[in-house]
């Protein structure tokens, strides 16, 4: 961006409501409270628009169709899959 303008650039990180989104340190108790077995293979969909640590280049593949494809594949491998 600095190559395109002389104006001051201010970085503002993504805003997160820390009352809703926070790290859960005791995941054992969380599994117990949600009745999820210790050996369950858990999968979640956490969307980002960029690849890895490269926060500029868009993802090559993304979308719910790809997520479902991967979950179907994992379901064939893991008999204890929870999505």
DADAFEN-V191788 format. One record per residue. N is the residue number from 1. RES is the residue in one letter. PSI is psi as a letter, one per 30 degrees, with the letter a starting at -180 (none if undefined). Layout:
BEGIN
n={N:N}
res={RES:RES}
psi={PSI:PSI}
END
This chain:
BEGIN
n={1:2:3:4:5:6:7:8:9:10:11:12:13:14:15:16:17:18:19:20:21:22:23:24:25:26:27:28:29:30:31:32:33:34:35:36:37:38:39:40:41:42:43:44:45:46:47:48:49:50:51:52:53:54:55:56:57:58:59:60:61:62:63:64:65:66:67:68:69:70:71:72:73:74:75:76:77:78:79:80:81:82:83}
res={X:X:X:X:X:X:X:X:X:X:X:X:X:X:X:X:X:X:X:X:X:X:X:X:X:X:X:X:X:X:X:X:X:X:X:X:X:X:X:X:X:X:X:X:X:X:X:X:X:X:X:X:X:X:X:X:X:X:X:X:X:X:X:X:X:X:X:X:X:X:X:X:X:X:X:X:X:X:X:X:X:X:X}
psi={e:f:f:f:l:f:l:k:k:k:k:j:l:k:k:k:j:f:f:e:j:l:k:j:e:i:f:e:e:e:e:e:e:g:h:k:k:e:g:k:j:k:k:l:j:j:k:l:g:l:k:b:f:j:g:e:k:l:k:e:k:l:l:e:e:e:e:e:e:e:e:e:e:e:f:f:e:k:f:h:k:k:none}
END
